[in-house]
Amino acid sequence: MAETERVIPADFPPSTNEHSTAKPPPMSPERPIPQPGTYVIQIPKDQIYRVPPPENARRYAHLSKRKGGRSSRRRCCCCFLTTILVLLLAVAIAAAVVYFVFKPESPNYSVESVAIKGFNLTLSSPLSPEFDVTVRAHNPNDKIGIYYEKGSSVKVYYKDINLCNGALPAFYQPTNNITLFKTVLKGSGIELSNAALRTLSDEQNKGTVPFTLKLRTPVKIKVGSIKTWKITVKVTCKITVDKLTAASKIVSKDCDYGVDLW
């Protein structure tokens, strides 16, 4: 009995075309598909050098210079401010040392007497007033002397009218000293209105004629063996006299004192 051969068909996937081509695996959607003829080169991040392109090279250099200039200016400003603060601190320490060592006190000024001439209130002609003023200066300091320099001025006002002018003598006032100095103040061609003349006459009858004396004098302070720069002393005294004669007496007085350091 002849043997029969059994043919077992192999499992092949069904194909619609005899010559079918294999489909490539799908690309990941995260990676772009390079165009034909291009290459993608992957370099680690730590090997990438940031160099500006040629068209931005000048702008990069300009910005780099600006940053450097700003840093230099900031350093200069910081150094300048530091120097100023150090100088101010040194001045403050020196002033504190002078204060505690020498214990400076302000001098006192007052008007002791006034003799008035040249007031004739019955005539309307210009006046030529003259004030002989005695000023008292008291230096209460134990270790500080005062040099009164040339260039002083003393003026007497009635309301806003400057009546006469003069100056103080130049002299040195030692420590713990009281000095009385006289100065003659003169004016000429002073014209007062009829109303001002009547007011002066009424005030003289009442025994209360007000005047203002303004004194300005440059001084130098002597501390030990050191003399300071010139300081301007300003004294304003409001005085009231009983009459406009050489025998006039001061009824009231109030003096205010100040200085200009520069």
SULWOFEN-V480989 format. One record per backbone hydrogen bond with DSSP energy under -0.5 kcal/mol. CO is the residue of the C=O (numbers start at 1). NH is the residue of the N-H. E is the energy in kcal/mol with one decimal. If there is no record, write none. Layout:
BEGIN
[[CO;NH;E] [CO;NH;E]]
END
This chain:
BEGIN
[[5;7;-0.6] [6;8;-0.7] [7;9;-0.7] [10;12;-1.0] [17;20;-0.5] [18;20;-0.7] [28;31;-1.0] [30;32;-0.5] [32;34;-0.6] [35;38;-1.7] [39;41;-0.5] [41;43;-0.5] [44;47;-1.5] [45;48;-1.7] [47;49;-0.5] [49;51;-1.0] [53;56;-1.7] [53;57;-0.6] [54;57;-0.9] [54;58;-0.5] [56;60;-2.3] [57;61;-2.4] [58;62;-2.6] [59;63;-2.4] [60;64;-2.2] [61;65;-2.0] [62;66;-2.1] [63;67;-2.1] [64;68;-1.8] [65;69;-2.6] [66;70;-2.4] [67;71;-2.0] [68;72;-2.0] [69;73;-2.4] [70;74;-2.4] [71;75;-2.3] [72;76;-2.4] [73;77;-2.6] [74;78;-2.4] [75;79;-2.4] [76;80;-2.6] [77;81;-2.7] [78;82;-2.2] [79;83;-2.3] [80;84;-2.4] [81;85;-2.4] [82;86;-2.2] [83;87;-2.4] [84;88;-2.7] [85;89;-2.3] [86;90;-2.3] [87;91;-2.6] [88;92;-2.5] [89;93;-2.3] [90;94;-2.5] [91;95;-2.8] [92;96;-2.2] [93;97;-2.3] [94;98;-2.6] [95;99;-2.5] [96;100;-2.4] [97;101;-2.2] [98;102;-2.8] [98;103;-0.6] [99;103;-1.7] [108;138;-2.7] [110;112;-0.6] [110;136;-3.2] [113;134;-2.3] [115;132;-2.9] [117;130;-2.3] [118;120;-0.7] [118;128;-0.8] [119;121;-0.6] [120;123;-0.9] [127;190;-2.6] [129;187;-2.1] [130;117;-2.4] [130;132;-0.5] [131;133;-0.8] [131;185;-3.1] [132;115;-1.8] [133;135;-0.5] [133;183;-2.5] [134;112;-2.9] [134;113;-1.0] [135;137;-0.5] [135;181;-2.2] [136;110;-1.6] [137;139;-0.5] [137;179;-2.9] [138;108;-2.1] [138;140;-0.7] [139;177;-1.5] [141;176;-1.7] [143;224;-1.1] [145;222;-2.8] [146;148;-0.6] [146;173;-3.4] [147;149;-0.7] [147;220;-2.0] [148;171;-1.0] [153;216;-2.8] [154;166;-1.8] [155;214;-2.9] [156;163;-2.6] [156;164;-1.1] [157;159;-0.6] [157;212;-2.3] [158;161;-2.3] [160;162;-0.6] [161;158;-2.5] [161;163;-0.7] [164;156;-2.0] [165;186;-2.2] [166;154;-2.5] [171;148;-3.1] [172;174;-0.6] [173;146;-2.4] [177;139;-3.2] [179;137;-2.9] [179;181;-0.6] [181;135;-2.6] [183;133;-2.5] [183;185;-0.6] [185;131;-2.7] [186;165;-2.2] [189;191;-0.7] [190;127;-3.3] [190;192;-0.6] [193;197;-2.4] [194;198;-2.3] [195;199;-2.3] [196;200;-2.5] [197;201;-2.2] [198;202;-2.4] [199;203;-2.6] [200;204;-2.3] [201;205;-2.0] [202;206;-1.6] [203;207;-1.0] [203;208;-2.4] [208;210;-0.6] [209;241;-2.4] [211;239;-2.0] [212;157;-2.9] [212;214;-0.5] [213;237;-3.0] [214;155;-2.5] [215;235;-2.8] [216;153;-2.8] [217;233;-3.1] [218;149;-2.6] [219;231;-3.2] [220;147;-3.0] [221;223;-0.7] [221;228;-2.3] [222;145;-2.0] [222;224;-0.7] [223;225;-0.5] [223;226;-2.0] [226;223;-3.0] [231;219;-3.1] [231;233;-0.6] [232;260;-2.4] [233;217;-2.1] [234;258;-2.2] [235;215;-3.3] [236;256;-2.7] [237;213;-3.1] [237;239;-0.7] [238;254;-1.4] [239;211;-2.9] [240;251;-4.0] [240;252;-1.3] [241;209;-3.1] [243;245;-0.8] [245;116;-1.9] [245;248;-1.5] [249;242;-1.7] [249;251;-0.5] [252;240;-2.4] [254;238;-2.8] [256;236;-2.5] [258;234;-3.3] [259;261;-0.5] [260;232;-2.1]]
END
